[in-house]
Amino acid sequence: MRGRDIALALVVIAVWGVNFAVIKVGVADVPPLLLGALRFMLAAFPAVLLVRPPKVPLRLYLIYGLTISVGQFSLLFSAIYVGMPTGLASLVLQSQAFFTMLFAALWLKEHWQPNQLAGLLLAALGLVCIGSAHGVSMPLAGFLLTIGAAVMWATGNIVTRTISRHGPMNQFAFVVWASLVPPLPFLALSYVLEGPAAISTALHNFGWVSFGSVAYLAWVATLLGYGLWTFLMSRYAANRVAPFSLMVPMVGLTTGWVVFGEALKPIHYAGGALLMAGLLVNLFGGPLFAKLKAV
């Protein structure tokens, strides 16, 4: 990857790392599914008035919006709402990189290299370690919801790669117009699962802290973060870009510890170390495996 694009990936890492703490602040006053609806309403308006929609088939807008937006964030927001620590959420969610590799191999016929397979096995072992330590500090439901969110993100990544085959486009404009898809499904889910009373109470008590959370999630995490992410996914193979997101937990874990005092168990650190080792092997292990093969 070019140096400029690596720098853009690092911006995304910082933005998304802080994102988890902001979600926890947001769901303290706004039910998670309603928070998702408000996030994408603000991401879409007024930005849709300023950019033209890229010429992409409507079905791809719908699939992208329902997977990477509704699917991912309904599960992630709910996970944090039921007690998933923000730092661990940022860590577990990055398993999307390996789900992306799996789906890219199945649907896009992108070939795996030996180092990528080794990285996947290390990361899988790390997730097993983290999941085995569920309890009061990390409810099992929160862990499983976060895994589900990772699967939805990975599915959206494959949609992004599919979209890139339609030729060059304005990635920021695509993210903006795709943000029109999630609000209605989120509102429907909120009405059915959270109830009109919870919606009414949250909107009645909606203050500056809630607005700040929604604004960060909409303008910074969605428009900036996913605009840059979509740009990178459209330029490079999925298995080249997705692993960078495994650096997000460095920011997420630090933020959770500083802001909320979240403490991890030794097995969490062990699982996290295995995930990070998977990233390093995936990104930098190619030349080493090539030398071993030659020997």
LINGIFEN-V30176 format. One record per residue. N is the residue number from 1. SS is DSSP state (H for helix, E for strand, L for the rest). Layout:
n={N,N}
ss={SS,SS}
This chain:
n={1,2,3,4,5,6,7,8,9,10,11,12,13,14,15,16,17,18,19,20,21,22,23,24,25,26,27,28,29,30,31,32,33,34,35,36,37,38,39,40,41,42,43,44,45,46,47,48,49,50,51,52,53,54,55,56,57,58,59,60,61,62,63,64,65,66,67,68,69,70,71,72,73,74,75,76,77,78,79,80,81,82,83,84,85,86,87,88,89,90,91,92,93,94,95,96,97,98,99,100,101,102,103,104,105,106,107,108,109,110,111,112,113,114,115,116,117,118,119,120,121,122,123,124,125,126,127,128,129,130,131,132,133,134,135,136,137,138,139,140,141,142,143,144,145,146,147,148,149,150,151,152,153,154,155,156,157,158,159,160,161,162,163,164,165,166,167,168,169,170,171,172,173,174,175,176,177,178,179,180,181,182,183,184,185,186,187,188,189,190,191,192,193,194,195,196,197,198,199,200,201,202,203,204,205,206,207,208,209,210,211,212,213,214,215,216,217,218,219,220,221,222,223,224,225,226,227,228,229,230,231,232,233,234,235,236,237,238,239,240,241,242,243,244,245,246,247,248,249,250,251,252,253,254,255,256,257,258,259,260,261,262,263,264,265,266,267,268,269,270,271,272,273,274,275,276,277,278,279,280,281,282,283,284,285,286,287,288,289,290,291,292,293,294,295}
ss={L,L,H,H,H,H,H,H,H,H,H,H,H,H,H,H,H,H,H,H,H,H,H,H,H,H,H,L,L,L,L,H,H,H,H,H,H,H,H,H,H,H,H,H,L,L,H,H,H,L,L,L,L,L,L,L,L,H,H,H,H,H,H,H,H,H,H,H,H,H,H,H,H,H,H,H,H,H,H,H,H,L,L,L,L,H,H,H,H,H,H,H,H,L,L,H,H,H,H,H,H,H,H,H,H,H,H,L,L,L,L,L,L,H,H,H,H,H,H,H,H,H,H,H,H,H,H,H,H,H,H,H,L,L,L,L,L,L,L,H,H,H,H,H,H,H,H,H,H,H,H,H,H,H,H,H,H,H,H,H,H,H,H,H,L,L,L,L,L,L,H,H,H,H,H,H,H,H,H,H,H,H,H,H,H,H,H,H,H,H,H,H,H,H,L,H,H,H,H,H,H,H,H,H,L,L,L,H,H,H,H,H,H,H,H,H,H,H,H,H,H,H,H,H,H,H,H,H,H,H,H,H,H,H,H,L,L,H,H,H,H,H,H,H,H,H,H,H,H,H,H,H,H,H,H,H,H,H,H,H,L,L,L,L,L,H,H,H,H,H,H,H,H,H,H,H,H,H,H,H,H,H,H,H,L,H,H,H,H,H,H,H,H,H,L}
